Amino acid sequence: MDKKIKILYLEDNPTDVEYIKAILSSEKLDYELSHVSNRDEFILMLTNNNDFDIILGDYSLPGFDGFSALQISKQLKPDLPFVLISGELGEELAVESLKKGASDYVMKHKICRLAPAITRALKEAEIL
């Protein structure tokens, strides 16, 4: 990839943030990651920043969930790809996330799918 990927990552667990950074670096993705941990920060970042290429969103957050984040992102940035990341998302919820407009979903126990999911979502959105 010739372009640095600008990622907005919604995640409440700092350990998971560091883990995702390590995964993306190990996959040799050239990226810049902005991290938010709650609904208010998420909305603020989306309304004040226009240069994100993709959103990664944890499914389960205190007082907030990935479906709500997906809905907000589709209202504020309808063309921005959104990849849902979860340790608990079952098949039904995964399908529901795709129906609601997610570009993809990645289970934390299969995190090796993250870099390919990001690349595919960006190509489909014609960002790469």
URPEDA-V303426 format. One record per helix or strand. SS is the DSSP state (~ for helix, > for strand). FROM is the first residue (numbers start at 1). LEN is the number of residues. Records with the same first field share a line. If there is no record, write none. Layout:
SS=FROM-LEN, FROM-LEN
This chain:
>=5-6, 31-6, 54-5, 60-2, 64-2, 81-6, 104-4
~=14-13, 39-10, 66-11, 91-9, 108-17
